[in-house]
Amino acid sequence: MTSHHQIAAAARIGMLTRERDTASASAQALRELARALPLDAATLLTIDPLTGSHVQIASIGYTAEASQALAGEFVATPWYRNVVRRELPPSISEDAEDAGPRFRHGWFYAERVRPAGFRDGVTGALRHRGRLVGLVHLSTESADAYDTDARLLLASVIPALAAFADPLAHAGDLHGLAEADAASLVTGDRVIDLPGRDRPLVLREEGGFGALLRAFTGTGGQRLRLLWPAGGSWRRVVVHRHPAGPGLAADAVLVHETPTELPYGLSPRELEVLTRAATGQTNQAIAQALFLSPRTVHSHVEHLLRKTGCASRAEATALAVRDGLLRPDPDHLARFVER
């Protein structure tokens, strides 16, 4: 029967999901489990969304060799498939008829678990928003420690542990995205879709946005705000450098977009002129770059000043940089990246 002490530990684990520091919260969650369940070692693993490999987030009590075996070798065994298909986490000592292959009779127990001194263990599959995102392993030197009550307690905290293990769980929360914003993570040439969000149109169309992302990554900056055409309309786009963590590469960036009209009634050409003016280009240089006459560029500048209510070209370019009224190209990107 579950005790008040165990219920309190489960509640504390649930509250840890509010923490932004996933690594610290995960380690604390394992320590809380140690207060509620018999365990001498525990590890929490996430699944890398790009490679599918298991990566350790937090661990207590296991040697480096044992942790590596649990992260790499265990997932290739029949017992891993048994774990994934079970709602109630199975234990080493379990003797249910539908438990599949007897773990205690297998090579992984004989070669990895028993030599480390563990006589019982329990493993739970972590699912978050319908996706398998990781595993939790508990081991103890005591025999027959994980009865049904212990396994039910572990099952009750698995949703919280899954939130720690999901590398995509807080990607939108970290940057204050609106619920309807389209957003994805990008690392290298790979796009990682976020659960519950559409992929931004700028990432679905061939329009030069990929070159812009590569240029952003090379700047080492933290954020870029801009306007970009996609799907026959304009999008307000923000690119963030995403914090590295278990299951996410250090070069990951978050791209999110919302549909918009061009602000102040600017035309696409006026936006382009304003962007180039914000890089410091003269009217003559803008004219040469856009294959326009200087008189035409001068007219565009006058129009955009009137529309934005700015008294000077300098005031208009400051407005553009401040509010992200820009459509930059990769060559001029560094001027607009927020550090």
C-alpha positions, 0 to 999 in steps of 0.5 A, spaced: 500 500 500 502 506 498 504 510 504 503 518 505 511 518 504 511 515 497 505 520 495 509 526 498 515 524 494 511 523 487 508 530 488 515 533 489 517 529 482 511 532 479 512 539 481 519 539 478 516 539 471 516 546 472 523 547 472 527 550 466 533 546 468 532 539 466 538 536 468 538 539 475 530 537 475 531 530 473 537 528 478 533 531 483 527 527 481 531 520 481 533 522 488 526 523 490 525 516 487 530 514 492 526 516 498 520 513 496 522 506 493 528 501 494 533 503 489 541 503 489 542 506 482 537 509 477 538 512 471 533 517 466 534 516 459 532 520 453 531 518 446 535 523 441 530 525 436 535 525 430 539 519 431 534 514 435 539 513 440 538 513 448 542 518 451 543 519 459 540 525 462 541 523 470 544 517 474 545 515 481 549 509 483 551 506 476 558 505 474 559 509 467 560 502 464 553 500 467 550 506 465 553 505 458 550 498 457 543 501 459 543 506 454 546 502 448 545 495 449 539 494 453 535 497 447 537 491 443 534 486 447 528 482 447 526 485 454 526 492 451 521 490 447 517 487 453 518 494 457 515 498 451 509 494 450 507 494 458 503 499 461 505 497 468 513 497 468 516 490 469 521 488 474 526 483 474 523 478 479 516 479 475 513 472 474 507 474 470 505 469 464 505 475 459 511 478 461 515 475 455 522 472 456 524 471 463 529 477 464 533 473 470 535 468 465 538 472 459 545 474 458 544 481 459 542 480 467 548 475 467 553 479 464 551 486 466 546 486 472 548 481 476 556 482 476 554 489 478 551 487 485 543 488 483 538 482 484 532 486 482 530 492 477 524 495 474 524 499 467 519 504 465 518 506 458 517 514 458 511 517 453 510 524 452 504 526 448 503 520 445 511 519 443 516 514 446 521 519 449 526 515 453 526 510 459 527 510 467 531 504 470 531 502 477 536 497 480 537 494 487 541 489 491 535 487 494 531 481 491 524 481 490 524 489 491 519 491 486 512 488 487 506 491 484 505 496 489 512 499 487 511 498 480 504 502 480 508 508 484 513 508 479 508 508 473 504 514 477 510 518 476 512 516 469 508 522 466 513 527 470 519 523 468 517 523 461 516 530 461 524 531 463 526 526 458 522 529 452 528 534 449 522 537 445 517 538 451 519 545 453 522 548 446 516 552 445 515 554 452 522 557 453 521 562 448 514 564 449 511 562 443 503 563 442 499 557 442 497 557 435 505 559 432 508 554 427 515 552 430 520 547 429 527 545 431 533 545 426 539 542 426 544 542 420 539 540 414 534 536 419 528 539 421 525 536 428 517 537 428 515 539 435 509 536 438 502 539 437 505 545 432 505 545 425 512 546 421 513 553 419 512 554 411 518 558 411 521 551 412 517 547 407 518 552 401 524 553 397 525 560 398 532 561 400 530 561 408 535 555 409 541 559 407 539 565 412 539 559 417 546 557 416 548 564 416 545 565 422 548 559 425 555 562 423 554 568 427 553 565 434 548 570 435 542 568 440 536 571 436 533 574 429 527 577 427 525 578 420 519 578 415 519 573 410 514 571 404 511 564 404 505 560 402 503 567 398 503 571 404 508 574 409 510 571 415 513 574 421 519 569 423 523 569 429 529 565 429 532 563 436 538 559 438 536 553 442 539 551 449 543 545 448 541 539 452 541 531 452 538 529 445 539 536 442 545 538 438 549 544 440 547 548 433 539 547 434 535 553 432 528 554 433 524 557 428 517 560 429 512 564 425 506 567 425 502 570 419 502 577 418 501 583 413 507 588 412 507 593 417 505 600 416 502 598 409 509 597 406 510 594 399 515 588 398 520 593 395 519 598 400 521 593 405 527 591 401 529 598 400 528 599 408 532 593 410 538 595 405 538 602 408 539 599 415 545 596 413 548 603 412 547 602 404 547 609 400 541 610 395 546 609 390 548 603 392 541 600 393 540 602 386 545 598 384 544 592 388 536 592 386 537 594 379 533 601 380 535 608 378 537 612 384 530 617 383 526 610 384 530 609 390 529 616 393 521 615 391 521 609 395 525 612 401 520 618 401 514 613 401 516 609 407 518 615 411 511 617 410 508 610 411 512 609 418 511 616 420 519 617 421 522 624 420 529 621 417 532 615 414 536 614 420 529 614 424 526 609 419 532 604 420 532 604 427 525 602 427 526 597 422 532 594 427 528 595 433 521 592 431 524 586 426 521 590 420 527 586 415 528 582 410 535 580 410 539 576 406 545 572 408 551 577 407 548 582 411 545 578 416 550 579 422 548 586 423 541 584 425 542 578 429 541 580 437 547 577 441 
